[in-house]
């Protein structure tokens, strides 16, 4: 795995609030070779399994998930923050560091038994991914794996997603 990919992640201290070190992935997106490499590595996490839908999490997850879906020949499905999806939705609330948030999924976005790869840019506490998993479980999706570019291991998000398989490309 490329050291260049890791060194392209920019740490932004105290964003969006004091005490947070924000992992800025825009330098990866802006570099054609690195962006392609990140997509190749995320695609490899599917392990050759047939994927019907790649599900991306609002909003940076969309960038990676859509490219992965195209590469795998799969459909793309967005999990969105509340109030953005126009059709019938399922929603679930989850806890943030301060307060609550709600994510939504279209009811017909995934059919029962379809194989799904859930993709986001970064796994922190795992709350967002766990809420997305809950919605996908309700629709009867077969979650092949949860794949993220960056995992903040010290926040133990992976444990919240058990027994699902979690793949990360860069671990901090
Ligand atoms: P969590 O629900 O705590 O796992 O947070 C994951 C979501 O918040 C992801 O969609 C990330 O894009 C974003 N996020 C959380 N912490 C950071 C961070 N330190 N740097 C960049 N994005 C973050």
Backbone and ligand atoms as CSV (ligand in chain L), in Angstrom:
chain,resi,resn,atom,element,x,y,z
A,1,UNK,N,N,0.845,-1.205,0.000
A,1,UNK,CA,C,0.000,0.000,0.000
A,1,UNK,C,C,0.873,1.246,0.000
A,2,UNK,N,N,0.357,2.256,-0.645
A,2,UNK,CA,C,1.182,3.421,-0.939
A,2,UNK,C,C,1.384,4.355,0.247
A,3,UNK,N,N,2.648,4.650,0.521
A,3,UNK,CA,C,2.963,5.646,1.540
A,3,UNK,C,C,2.519,7.022,1.058
A,4,UNK,N,N,2.487,7.172,-0.257
A,4,UNK,CA,C,2.079,8.464,-0.827
A,4,UNK,C,C,0.628,8.777,-0.463
A,5,UNK,N,N,-0.184,7.720,-0.435
A,5,UNK,CA,C,-1.599,7.903,-0.085
A,5,UNK,C,C,-1.704,8.428,1.350
A,6,UNK,N,N,-0.965,7.783,2.238
A,6,UNK,CA,C,-1.001,8.198,3.647
A,6,UNK,C,C,-0.486,9.630,3.813
A,7,UNK,N,N,0.589,9.938,3.113
A,7,UNK,CA,C,1.153,11.273,3.337
A,7,UNK,C,C,0.324,12.368,2.676
A,8,UNK,N,N,-0.605,11.975,1.797
A,8,UNK,CA,C,-1.469,12.981,1.174
A,8,UNK,C,C,-2.636,13.400,2.079
A,9,UNK,N,N,-2.912,12.593,3.114
A,9,UNK,CA,C,-4.000,12.970,4.035
A,9,UNK,C,C,-3.506,14.141,4.889
A,10,UNK,N,N,-4.281,15.222,4.872
A,10,UNK,CA,C,-3.849,16.435,5.569
A,10,UNK,C,C,-4.574,16.547,6.917
A,11,UNK,N,N,-3.793,16.672,7.976
A,11,UNK,CA,C,-4.378,16.873,9.305
A,11,UNK,C,C,-4.701,18.345,9.508
A,12,UNK,N,N,-5.963,18.623,9.788
A,12,UNK,CA,C,-6.357,20.009,10.070
A,12,UNK,C,C,-6.777,20.074,11.539
A,13,UNK,N,N,-5.966,20.785,12.317
A,13,UNK,CA,C,-6.170,20.821,13.770
A,13,UNK,C,C,-7.316,21.768,14.124
A,14,UNK,N,N,-8.147,21.317,15.075
A,14,UNK,CA,C,-9.269,22.117,15.600
A,14,UNK,C,C,-10.330,22.438,14.554
A,15,UNK,N,N,-10.570,21.511,13.622
A,15,UNK,CA,C,-11.665,21.668,12.668
A,15,UNK,C,C,-12.552,20.438,12.756
A,16,UNK,N,N,-13.880,20.573,12.763
A,16,UNK,CA,C,-14.667,21.810,12.754
A,16,UNK,C,C,-14.805,22.456,14.118
A,17,UNK,N,N,-14.220,21.815,15.143
A,17,UNK,CA,C,-14.267,22.458,16.468
A,17,UNK,C,C,-13.018,22.104,17.253
A,18,UNK,N,N,-12.737,22.839,18.317
A,18,UNK,CA,C,-11.518,22.605,19.076
A,18,UNK,C,C,-11.402,21.153,19.544
A,19,UNK,N,N,-10.194,20.608,19.455
A,19,UNK,CA,C,-9.950,19.251,19.934
A,19,UNK,C,C,-10.048,18.186,18.851
A,20,UNK,N,N,-10.641,18.522,17.704
A,20,UNK,CA,C,-10.775,17.546,16.611
A,20,UNK,C,C,-9.611,17.737,15.637
A,21,UNK,N,N,-8.985,16.609,15.266
A,21,UNK,CA,C,-8.016,16.658,14.166
A,21,UNK,C,C,-8.719,16.081,12.951
A,22,UNK,N,N,-9.063,16.977,12.027
A,22,UNK,CA,C,-9.839,16.584,10.854
A,22,UNK,C,C,-8.909,15.995,9.812
A,23,UNK,N,N,-9.270,14.812,9.313
A,23,UNK,CA,C,-8.495,14.153,8.253
A,23,UNK,C,C,-9.042,14.622,6.905
A,24,UNK,N,N,-8.320,15.503,6.268
A,24,UNK,CA,C,-8.764,16.101,4.999
A,24,UNK,C,C,-8.273,15.251,3.834
A,25,UNK,N,N,-9.246,14.670,3.110
A,25,UNK,CA,C,-8.882,13.776,1.996
A,25,UNK,C,C,-8.870,14.504,0.646
A,26,UNK,N,N,-9.117,15.804,0.637
A,26,UNK,CA,C,-9.182,16.502,-0.660
A,26,UNK,C,C,-7.853,16.463,-1.431
A,27,UNK,N,N,-6.679,16.406,-0.758
A,27,UNK,CA,C,-5.452,16.260,-1.555
A,27,UNK,C,C,-5.387,14.933,-2.323
A,28,UNK,N,N,-6.010,13.892,-1.784
A,28,UNK,CA,C,-6.071,12.613,-2.510
A,28,UNK,C,C,-6.982,12.765,-3.723
A,29,UNK,N,N,-8.126,13.391,-3.511
A,29,UNK,CA,C,-9.088,13.555,-4.616
A,29,UNK,C,C,-8.491,14.372,-5.752
A,30,UNK,N,N,-7.648,15.335,-5.380
A,30,UNK,CA,C,-7.109,16.271,-6.373
A,30,UNK,C,C,-5.959,15.679,-7.185
A,31,UNK,N,N,-5.486,14.492,-6.768
A,31,UNK,CA,C,-4.352,13.861,-7.456
A,31,UNK,C,C,-4.871,12.614,-8.187
A,32,UNK,N,N,-4.820,12.654,-9.501
A,32,UNK,CA,C,-5.408,11.575,-10.302
A,32,UNK,C,C,-4.891,10.201,-9.944
A,33,UNK,N,N,-3.563,10.096,-9.748
A,33,UNK,CA,C,-2.970,8.784,-9.432
A,33,UNK,C,C,-3.418,8.294,-8.066
A,34,UNK,N,N,-3.406,9.202,-7.090
A,34,UNK,CA,C,-3.764,8.801,-5.722
A,34,UNK,C,C,-5.250,8.483,-5.606
A,35,UNK,N,N,-6.067,9.263,-6.286
A,35,UNK,CA,C,-7.504,8.980,-6.251
A,35,UNK,C,C,-7.766,7.603,-6.862
A,36,UNK,N,N,-7.129,7.346,-7.989
A,36,UNK,CA,C,-7.310,6.031,-8.626
A,36,UNK,C,C,-6.825,4.920,-7.710
A,37,UNK,N,N,-5.690,5.136,-7.058
A,37,UNK,CA,C,-5.167,4.108,-6.148
A,37,UNK,C,C,-6.135,3.855,-4.989
A,38,UNK,N,N,-6.705,4.933,-4.444
A,38,UNK,CA,C,-7.632,4.751,-3.322
A,38,UNK,C,C,-8.859,3.943,-3.770
A,39,UNK,N,N,-9.318,4.204,-4.982
A,39,UNK,CA,C,-10.484,3.453,-5.487
A,39,UNK,C,C,-10.115,1.989,-5.729
A,40,UNK,N,N,-8.918,1.752,-6.270
A,40,UNK,CA,C,-8.476,0.365,-6.500
A,40,UNK,C,C,-8.409,-0.400,-5.188
A,41,UNK,N,N,-7.863,0.232,-4.156
A,41,UNK,CA,C,-7.721,-0.449,-2.867
A,41,UNK,C,C,-9.088,-0.719,-2.235
A,42,UNK,N,N,-10.006,0.240,-2.369
A,42,UNK,CA,C,-11.363,0.012,-1.835
A,42,UNK,C,C,-12.069,-1.095,-2.612
A,43,UNK,N,N,-11.890,-1.124,-3.930
A,43,UNK,CA,C,-12.505,-2.188,-4.746
A,43,UNK,C,C,-11.980,-3.556,-4.321
A,44,UNK,N,N,-10.693,-3.622,-4.010
A,44,UNK,CA,C,-10.085,-4.909,-3.632
A,44,UNK,C,C,-10.687,-5.458,-2.341
A,45,UNK,N,N,-11.222,-4.571,-1.491
A,45,UNK,CA,C,-11.806,-5.054,-0.228
A,45,UNK,C,C,-13.045,-5.920,-0.466
A,46,UNK,N,N,-13.617,-5.829,-1.663
A,46,UNK,CA,C,-14.773,-6.687,-1.975
A,46,UNK,C,C,-14.327,-8.126,-2.175
A,47,UNK,N,N,-13.019,-8.328,-2.331
A,47,UNK,CA,C,-12.466,-9.689,-2.420
A,47,UNK,C,C,-13.011,-10.482,-3.592
A,48,UNK,N,N,-13.420,-9.798,-4.634
A,48,UNK,CA,C,-13.931,-10.502,-5.814
A,48,UNK,C,C,-15.385,-10.924,-5.678
A,49,UNK,N,N,-16.007,-10.664,-4.523
A,49,UNK,CA,C,-17.422,-11.021,-4.348
A,49,UNK,C,C,-18.278,-10.192,-5.304
A,50,UNK,N,N,-19.392,-10.779,-5.741
A,50,UNK,CA,C,-20.297,-10.022,-6.603
A,50,UNK,C,C,-21.031,-8.991,-5.742
A,51,UNK,N,N,-20.941,-7.740,-6.130
A,51,UNK,CA,C,-21.603,-6.661,-5.379
A,51,UNK,C,C,-22.728,-6.093,-6.243
A,52,UNK,N,N,-23.944,-6.083,-5.701
A,52,UNK,CA,C,-25.071,-5.508,-6.453
A,52,UNK,C,C,-25.125,-3.998,-6.278
A,53,UNK,N,N,-24.891,-3.532,-5.036
A,53,UNK,CA,C,-25.006,-2.099,-4.748
A,53,UNK,C,C,-23.841,-1.656,-3.862
A,54,UNK,N,N,-23.252,-0.541,-4.235
A,54,UNK,CA,C,-22.292,0.103,-3.342
A,54,UNK,C,C,-23.048,1.244,-2.673
A,55,UNK,N,N,-23.094,1.215,-1.351
A,55,UNK,CA,C,-23.837,2.214,-0.586
A,55,UNK,C,C,-22.842,3.221,-0.012
A,56,UNK,N,N,-23.037,4.496,-0.337
A,56,UNK,CA,C,-22.138,5.545,0.137
A,56,UNK,C,C,-22.815,6.380,1.206
A,57,UNK,N,N,-22.008,6.855,2.158
A,57,UNK,CA,C,-22.543,7.657,3.262
A,57,UNK,C,C,-22.268,9.139,3.002
A,58,UNK,N,N,-23.304,9.943,3.146
A,58,UNK,CA,C,-23.311,11.399,2.992
A,58,UNK,C,C,-22.181,12.020,3.816
A,59,UNK,N,N,-21.359,12.863,3.275
A,59,UNK,CA,C,-21.285,13.273,1.896
A,59,UNK,C,C,-19.971,12.826,1.237
A,60,UNK,N,N,-18.855,12.820,2.000
A,60,UNK,CA,C,-17.585,12.430,1.358
A,60,UNK,C,C,-17.589,10.970,0.941
A,61,UNK,N,N,-18.404,10.154,1.616
A,61,UNK,CA,C,-18.503,8.750,1.230
A,61,UNK,C,C,-19.013,8.582,-0.196
A,62,UNK,N,N,-19.835,9.538,-0.655
A,62,UNK,CA,C,-20.390,9.445,-2.014
A,62,UNK,C,C,-19.280,9.433,-3.060
A,63,UNK,N,N,-18.256,10.241,-2.821
A,63,UNK,CA,C,-17.193,10.412,-3.820
A,63,UNK,C,C,-16.503,9.080,-4.076
A,64,UNK,N,N,-16.187,8.385,-2.975
A,64,UNK,CA,C,-15.487,7.103,-3.109
A,64,UNK,C,C,-16.454,6.011,-3.567
A,65,UNK,N,N,-17.645,5.980,-2.963
A,65,UNK,CA,C,-18.597,4.902,-3.262
A,65,UNK,C,C,-19.033,4.928,-4.721
A,66,UNK,N,N,-19.237,6.106,-5.276
A,66,UNK,CA,C,-19.704,6.176,-6.671
A,66,UNK,C,C,-18.629,5.663,-7.623
A,67,UNK,N,N,-17.373,6.014,-7.343
A,67,UNK,CA,C,-16.278,5.546,-8.198
A,67,UNK,C,C,-16.096,4.030,-8.057
A,68,UNK,N,N,-16.223,3.530,-6.823
A,68,UNK,CA,C,-16.104,2.081,-6.589
A,68,UNK,C,C,-17.231,1.347,-7.319
A,69,UNK,N,N,-18.445,1.889,-7.241
A,69,UNK,CA,C,-19.592,1.255,-7.902
A,69,UNK,C,C,-19.349,1.154,-9.410
A,70,UNK,N,N,-18.869,2.235,-9.979
A,70,UNK,CA,C,-18.598,2.231,-11.418
A,70,UNK,C,C,-17.564,1.159,-11.765
A,71,UNK,N,N,-16.504,1.107,-10.983
A,71,UNK,CA,C,-15.413,0.150,-11.237
A,71,UNK,C,C,-15.900,-1.291,-11.079
A,72,UNK,N,N,-16.798,-1.543,-10.114
A,72,UNK,CA,C,-17.278,-2.914,-9.864
A,72,UNK,C,C,-18.482,-3.273,-10.733
A,73,UNK,N,N,-18.977,-2.310,-11.484
A,73,UNK,CA,C,-20.160,-2.580,-12.305
A,73,UNK,C,C,-21.404,-2.742,-11.451
A,74,UNK,N,N,-21.424,-2.084,-10.304
A,74,UNK,CA,C,-22.549,-2.182,-9.370
A,74,UNK,C,C,-23.354,-0.886,-9.395
A,75,UNK,N,N,-24.538,-0.920,-8.781
A,75,UNK,CA,C,-25.317,0.292,-8.609
A,75,UNK,C,C,-24.769,1.103,-7.441
A,76,UNK,N,N,-25.178,2.363,-7.389
A,76,UNK,CA,C,-24.785,3.229,-6.269
A,76,UNK,C,C,-26.037,3.649,-5.510
A,77,UNK,N,N,-25.958,3.615,-4.191
A,77,UNK,CA,C,-27.090,4.004,-3.338
A,77,UNK,C,C,-26.594,4.989,-2.279
A,78,UNK,N,N,-27.251,6.145,-2.137
A,78,UNK,CA,C,-26.843,7.087,-1.100
A,78,UNK,C,C,-27.601,6.897,0.219
A,79,UNK,N,N,-26.842,6.906,1.333
A,79,UNK,CA,C,-27.433,7.110,2.668
A,79,UNK,C,C,-27.275,8.597,2.932
A,80,UNK,N,N,-28.401,9.294,3.206
A,80,UNK,CA,C,-28.333,10.750,3.312
A,80,UNK,C,C,-28.753,11.259,4.678
A,81,UNK,N,N,-28.300,12.456,4.969
A,81,UNK,CA,C,-28.777,13.135,6.170
A,81,UNK,C,C,-30.265,13.440,5.984
A,82,UNK,N,N,-30.973,13.566,7.070
A,82,UNK,CA,C,-32.428,13.755,7.061
A,82,UNK,C,C,-32.881,14.900,6.131
A,83,UNK,N,N,-33.944,14.601,5.397
A,83,UNK,CA,C,-34.611,15.641,4.620
A,83,UNK,C,C,-34.097,15.849,3.213
A,84,UNK,N,N,-33.169,15.003,2.756
A,84,UNK,CA,C,-32.579,15.197,1.424
A,84,UNK,C,C,-33.140,14.243,0.378
A,85,UNK,N,N,-33.650,13.098,0.815
A,85,UNK,CA,C,-34.118,12.101,-0.158
A,85,UNK,C,C,-35.587,12.342,-0.488
A,86,UNK,N,N,-35.945,12.336,-1.787
A,86,UNK,CA,C,-37.290,12.730,-2.189
A,86,UNK,C,C,-38.364,11.648,-2.056
A,87,UNK,N,N,-37.983,10.387,-2.081
A,87,UNK,CA,C,-38.954,9.295,-2.132
A,87,UNK,C,C,-39.223,8.766,-0.730
A,88,UNK,N,N,-39.960,7.627,-0.629
A,88,UNK,CA,C,-40.262,7.050,0.687
A,88,UNK,C,C,-38.964,6.579,1.343
A,89,UNK,N,N,-38.789,6.957,2.590
A,89,UNK,CA,C,-37.522,6.628,3.253
A,89,UNK,C,C,-37.737,5.832,4.532
A,90,UNK,N,N,-36.662,5.179,4.937
A,90,UNK,CA,C,-36.522,4.669,6.298
A,90,UNK,C,C,-35.482,5.539,6.962
A,91,UNK,N,N,-35.650,5.767,8.239
A,91,UNK,CA,C,-34.651,6.606,8.902
A,91,UNK,C,C,-34.257,6.027,10.251
A,92,UNK,N,N,-33.080,6.410,10.689
A,92,UNK,CA,C,-32.651,6.023,12.024
A,92,UNK,C,C,-31.823,7.153,12.641
A,93,UNK,N,N,-32.014,7.324,13.934
A,93,UNK,CA,C,-31.277,8.371,14.665
A,93,UNK,C,C,-30.030,7.755,15.275
A,94,UNK,N,N,-28.992,8.540,15.398
A,94,UNK,CA,C,-27.785,8.063,16.064
A,94,UNK,C,C,-27.133,9.210,16.831
A,95,UNK,N,N,-26.282,8.829,17.766
A,95,UNK,CA,C,-25.686,9.818,18.660
A,95,UNK,C,C,-24.371,10.326,18.108
A,96,UNK,N,N,-24.234,11.636,18.120
A,96,UNK,CA,C,-22.968,12.271,17.773
A,96,UNK,C,C,-22.268,12.661,19.071
A,97,UNK,N,N,-21.083,13.224,18.924
A,97,UNK,CA,C,-20.344,13.657,20.109
A,97,UNK,C,C,-21.213,14.605,20.955
A,98,UNK,N,N,-21.874,15.532,20.246
A,98,UNK,CA,C,-22.841,16.416,20.899
A,98,UNK,C,C,-24.147,16.287,20.153
A,99,UNK,N,N,-25.195,15.766,20.809
A,99,UNK,CA,C,-26.514,15.718,20.198
A,99,UNK,C,C,-26.746,14.484,19.347
A,100,UNK,N,N,-27.698,14.627,18.427
A,100,UNK,CA,C,-28.183,13.506,17.623
A,100,UNK,C,C,-28.205,13.872,16.161
A,101,UNK,N,N,-28.178,12.872,15.303
A,101,UNK,CA,C,-28.372,13.104,13.883
A,101,UNK,C,C,-29.256,11.982,13.339
A,102,UNK,N,N,-29.790,12.194,12.143
A,102,UNK,CA,C,-30.663,11.197,11.530
A,102,UNK,C,C,-30.182,10.931,10.112
A,103,UNK,N,N,-30.084,9.651,9.752
A,103,UNK,CA,C,-29.772,9.300,8.366
A,103,UNK,C,C,-30.959,8.565,7.750
A,104,UNK,N,N,-31.057,8.688,6.430
A,104,UNK,CA,C,-32.185,8.096,5.715
A,104,UNK,C,C,-31.715,7.308,4.496
A,105,UNK,N,N,-32.568,6.352,4.122
A,105,UNK,CA,C,-32.314,5.501,2.955
A,105,UNK,C,C,-33.653,5.314,2.248
A,106,UNK,N,N,-33.655,5.371,0.929
A,106,UNK,CA,C,-34.894,5.088,0.201
A,106,UNK,C,C,-35.308,3.636,0.452
A,107,UNK,N,N,-36.615,3.454,0.669
A,107,UNK,CA,C,-37.145,2.116,0.987
A,107,UNK,C,C,-36.848,1.081,-0.074
A,108,UNK,N,N,-36.808,1.535,-1.347
A,108,UNK,CA,C,-36.614,0.582,-2.443
A,108,UNK,C,C,-35.181,0.600,-2.993
A,109,UNK,N,N,-34.256,1.165,-2.203
A,109,UNK,CA,C,-32.884,1.339,-2.706
A,109,UNK,C,C,-32.135,0.016,-2.826
A,110,UNK,N,N,-32.472,-0.911,-1.943
A,110,UNK,CA,C,-31.821,-2.226,-1.949
A,110,UNK,C,C,-32.911,-3.272,-1.790
A,111,UNK,N,N,-32.845,-4.331,-2.611
A,111,UNK,CA,C,-33.836,-5.410,-2.497
A,111,UNK,C,C,-33.326,-6.460,-1.522
A,112,UNK,N,N,-34.274,-7.173,-0.860
A,112,UNK,CA,C,-33.842,-8.215,0.081
A,112,UNK,C,C,-32.882,-9.187,-0.604
A,113,UNK,N,N,-31.785,-9.489,0.072
A,113,UNK,CA,C,-30.823,-10.464,-0.446
A,113,UNK,C,C,-29.752,-9.872,-1.343
A,114,UNK,N,N,-29.901,-8.612,-1.751
A,114,UNK,CA,C,-28.864,-8.019,-2.600
A,114,UNK,C,C,-27.565,-7.846,-1.806
A,115,UNK,N,N,-26.461,-8.045,-2.511
A,115,UNK,CA,C,-25.146,-7.919,-1.875
A,115,UNK,C,C,-24.678,-6.478,-1.934
A,116,UNK,N,N,-24.268,-5.995,-0.781
A,116,UNK,CA,C,-23.969,-4.581,-0.627
A,116,UNK,C,C,-22.564,-4.381,-0.058
A,117,UNK,N,N,-21.845,-3.397,-0.591
A,117,UNK,CA,C,-20.597,-2.922,0.011
A,117,UNK,C,C,-20.881,-1.519,0.533
A,118,UNK,N,N,-20.698,-1.312,1.833
A,118,UNK,CA,C,-20.942,0.005,2.444
A,118,UNK,C,C,-19.613,0.760,2.496
A,119,UNK,N,N,-19.605,1.978,1.952
A,119,UNK,CA,C,-18.341,2.718,1.807
A,119,UNK,C,C,-18.450,4.109,2.427
A,120,UNK,N,N,-17.416,4.492,3.186
A,120,UNK,CA,C,-17.319,5.875,3.654
A,120,UNK,C,C,-15.861,6.314,3.607
A,121,UNK,N,N,-15.641,7.605,3.735
A,121,UNK,CA,C,-14.246,8.076,3.713
A,121,UNK,C,C,-13.538,7.704,5.008
A,122,UNK,N,N,-14.269,7.785,6.132
A,122,UNK,CA,C,-13.581,7.663,7.423
A,122,UNK,C,C,-14.479,7.028,8.475
A,123,UNK,N,N,-13.899,6.129,9.247
A,123,UNK,CA,C,-14.594,5.515,10.378
A,123,UNK,C,C,-14.026,6.107,11.662
A,124,UNK,N,N,-14.880,6.797,12.416
A,124,UNK,CA,C,-14.445,7.374,13.691
A,124,UNK,C,C,-15.082,6.557,14.814
A,125,UNK,N,N,-16.160,7.046,15.429
A,125,UNK,CA,C,-16.804,6.273,16.504
A,125,UNK,C,C,-17.664,5.130,15.966
A,126,UNK,N,N,-17.956,5.173,14.656
A,126,UNK,CA,C,-18.757,4.118,14.052
A,126,UNK,C,C,-20.252,4.376,14.112
A,127,UNK,N,N,-20.669,5.485,14.702
A,127,UNK,CA,C,-22.101,5.762,14.840
A,127,UNK,C,C,-22.812,5.893,13.499
A,128,UNK,N,N,-22.194,6.597,12.581
A,128,UNK,CA,C,-22.814,6.809,11.269
A,128,UNK,C,C,-22.916,5.491,10.501
A,129,UNK,N,N,-21.828,4.729,10.530
A,129,UNK,CA,C,-21.827,3.448,9.805
A,129,UNK,C,C,-22.818,2.481,10.449
A,130,UNK,N,N,-22.893,2.469,11.789
A,130,UNK,CA,C,-23.822,1.562,12.473
A,130,UNK,C,C,-25.267,1.909,12.133
A,131,UNK,N,N,-25.572,3.204,12.035
A,131,UNK,CA,C,-26.930,3.622,11.659
A,131,UNK,C,C,-27.230,3.181,10.226
A,132,UNK,N,N,-26.250,3.287,9.354
A,132,UNK,CA,C,-26.431,2.858,7.955
A,132,UNK,C,C,-26.645,1.347,7.881
A,133,UNK,N,N,-25.886,0.610,8.692
A,133,UNK,CA,C,-26.037,-0.854,8.746
A,133,UNK,C,C,-27.445,-1.216,9.199
A,134,UNK,N,N,-27.943,-0.490,10.189
A,134,UNK,CA,C,-29.294,-0.769,10.712
A,134,UNK,C,C,-30.331,-0.624,9.592
A,135,UNK,N,N,-30.225,0.452,8.812
A,135,UNK,CA,C,-31.169,0.672,7.708
A,135,UNK,C,C,-31.048,-0.430,6.661
A,136,UNK,N,N,-29.824,-0.818,6.347
A,136,UNK,CA,C,-29.614,-1.866,5.337
A,136,UNK,C,C,-30.138,-3.213,5.835
A,137,UNK,N,N,-29.947,-3.480,7.124
A,137,UNK,CA,C,-30.488,-4.713,7.715
A,137,UNK,C,C,-32.004,-4.738,7.605
A,138,UNK,N,N,-32.632,-3.584,7.853
A,138,UNK,CA,C,-34.103,-3.509,7.781
A,138,UNK,C,C,-34.609,-3.828,6.376
A,139,UNK,N,N,-33.823,-3.479,5.372
A,139,UNK,CA,C,-34.222,-3.763,3.984
A,139,UNK,C,C,-33.834,-5.181,3.552
A,140,UNK,N,N,-33.137,-5.900,4.422
A,140,UNK,CA,C,-32.764,-7.284,4.104
A,140,UNK,C,C,-31.531,-7.404,3.237
A,141,UNK,N,N,-30.692,-6.375,3.247
A,141,UNK,CA,C,-29.463,-6.415,2.444
A,141,UNK,C,C,-28.476,-7.435,3.005
A,142,UNK,N,N,-27.678,-8.006,2.112
A,142,UNK,CA,C,-26.561,-8.857,2.518
A,142,UNK,C,C,-25.302,-7.981,2.505
A,143,UNK,N,N,-24.881,-7.547,3.678
A,143,UNK,CA,C,-23.732,-6.637,3.756
A,143,UNK,C,C,-22.439,-7.457,3.656
A,144,UNK,N,N,-21.781,-7.339,2.513
A,144,UNK,CA,C,-20.550,-8.113,2.278
A,144,UNK,C,C,-19.429,-7.563,3.154
A,145,UNK,N,N,-19.308,-6.241,3.220
A,145,UNK,CA,C,-18.282,-5.616,4.059
A,145,UNK,C,C,-18.558,-4.134,4.180
A,146,UNK,N,N,-17.900,-3.540,5.165
A,146,UNK,CA,C,-17.908,-2.087,5.343
A,146,UNK,C,C,-16.476,-1.633,5.077
A,147,UNK,N,N,-16.295,-0.772,4.079
A,147,UNK,CA,C,-14.945,-0.394,3.662
A,147,UNK,C,C,-14.768,1.114,3.746
A,148,UNK,N,N,-13.704,1.514,4.434
A,148,UNK,CA,C,-13.425,2.940,4.593
A,148,UNK,C,C,-11.980,3.208,4.193
A,149,UNK,N,N,-11.744,4.423,3.734
A,149,UNK,CA,C,-10.369,4.778,3.392
A,149,UNK,C,C,-9.546,4.931,4.669
A,150,UNK,N,N,-10.125,5.595,5.685
A,150,UNK,CA,C,-9.385,5.918,6.908
A,150,UNK,C,C,-10.126,5.383,8.128
A,151,UNK,N,N,-9.391,4.743,9.021
A,151,UNK,CA,C,-9.966,4.287,10.299
A,151,UNK,C,C,-9.212,4.960,11.447
A,152,UNK,N,N,-9.956,5.624,12.324
A,152,UNK,CA,C,-9.352,6.168,13.550
A,152,UNK,C,C,-9.494,5.077,14.608
A,153,UNK,N,N,-8.480,4.242,14.677
A,153,UNK,CA,C,-8.561,2.994,15.455
A,153,UNK,C,C,-8.836,3.255,16.930
A,154,UNK,N,N,-8.291,4.369,17.446
A,154,UNK,CA,C,-8.413,4.656,18.879
A,154,UNK,C,C,-9.851,4.965,19.291
A,155,UNK,N,N,-10.736,5.189,18.337
A,155,UNK,CA,C,-12.145,5.452,18.670
A,155,UNK,C,C,-12.993,4.170,18.641
A,156,UNK,N,N,-12.357,3.051,18.242
A,156,UNK,CA,C,-12.981,1.721,18.339
A,156,UNK,C,C,-14.310,1.596,17.601
A,157,UNK,N,N,-14.464,2.313,16.497
A,157,UNK,CA,C,-15.690,2.223,15.705
A,157,UNK,C,C,-15.956,0.817,15.191
A,158,UNK,N,N,-14.879,0.097,14.894
A,158,UNK,CA,C,-14.979,-1.262,14.353
A,158,UNK,C,C,-15.807,-2.170,15.272
A,159,UNK,N,N,-15.613,-2.010,16.592
A,159,UNK,CA,C,-16.310,-2.866,17.563
A,159,UNK,C,C,-17.827,-2.680,17.472
A,160,UNK,N,N,-18.244,-1.455,17.133
A,160,UNK,CA,C,-19.695,-1.184,17.038
A,160,UNK,C,C,-20.318,-1.841,15.820
A,161,UNK,N,N,-19.486,-2.253,14.883
A,161,UNK,CA,C,-20.004,-2.796,13.628
A,161,UNK,C,C,-19.979,-4.319,13.591
A,162,UNK,N,N,-19.458,-4.923,14.667
A,162,UNK,CA,C,-19.424,-6.382,14.738
A,162,UNK,C,C,-20.848,-6.915,14.627
A,163,UNK,N,N,-21.090,-8.063,13.986
A,163,UNK,CA,C,-20.114,-9.012,13.434
A,163,UNK,C,C,-19.728,-8.727,11.975
A,164,UNK,N,N,-20.026,-7.525,11.483
A,164,UNK,CA,C,-19.708,-7.252,10.082
A,164,UNK,C,C,-18.203,-7.103,9.874
A,165,UNK,N,N,-17.781,-7.438,8.675
A,165,UNK,CA,C,-16.372,-7.303,8.301
A,165,UNK,C,C,-16.089,-5.842,7.981
A,166,UNK,N,N,-15.036,-5.298,8.587
A,166,UNK,CA,C,-14.637,-3.914,8.322
A,166,UNK,C,C,-13.246,-3.913,7.689
A,167,UNK,N,N,-13.123,-3.197,6.562
A,167,UNK,CA,C,-11.821,-3.039,5.915
A,167,UNK,C,C,-11.452,-1.563,5.928
A,168,UNK,N,N,-10.202,-1.265,6.289
A,168,UNK,CA,C,-9.735,0.115,6.178
A,168,UNK,C,C,-8.388,0.108,5.471
A,169,UNK,N,N,-8.150,1.187,4.735
A,169,UNK,CA,C,-6.911,1.261,3.948
A,169,UNK,C,C,-5.811,1.943,4.769
A,170,UNK,N,N,-6.155,3.017,5.453
A,170,UNK,CA,C,-5.170,3.761,6.263
A,170,UNK,C,C,-5.648,3.773,7.707
A,171,UNK,N,N,-4.808,3.288,8.622
A,171,UNK,CA,C,-5.197,3.220,10.034
A,171,UNK,C,C,-4.388,4.230,10.844
A,172,UNK,N,N,-5.102,4.999,11.675
A,172,UNK,CA,C,-4.435,5.964,12.568
A,172,UNK,C,C,-4.798,5.637,14.009
L,1,LIG,P1,P,-18.481,8.459,13.210
L,1,LIG,O1,O,-19.968,8.336,13.085
L,1,LIG,O2,O,-18.034,8.972,14.540
L,1,LIG,O3,O,-17.776,7.164,12.832
L,1,LIG,O4,O,-18.028,9.587,12.199
L,1,LIG,C1,C,-17.852,9.263,10.879
L,1,LIG,C2,C,-18.269,10.369,9.957
L,1,LIG,O5,O,-17.845,11.656,10.405
L,1,LIG,C3,C,-17.635,10.119,8.616
L,1,LIG,O6,O,-18.631,10.266,7.628
L,1,LIG,C4,C,-16.530,11.145,8.511
L,1,LIG,O7,O,-16.588,11.750,7.248
L,1,LIG,C5,C,-16.780,12.167,9.621
L,1,LIG,N1,N,-15.623,12.320,10.538
L,1,LIG,C6,C,-15.581,12.030,11.850
L,1,LIG,N2,N,-14.411,12.335,12.410
L,1,LIG,C7,C,-13.647,12.841,11.419
L,1,LIG,C8,C,-12.294,13.325,11.350
L,1,LIG,N3,N,-11.480,13.355,12.423
L,1,LIG,N4,N,-11.843,13.768,10.146
L,1,LIG,C9,C,-12.637,13.723,9.066
L,1,LIG,N5,N,-13.919,13.286,9.055
L,1,LIG,C10,C,-14.422,12.839,10.223
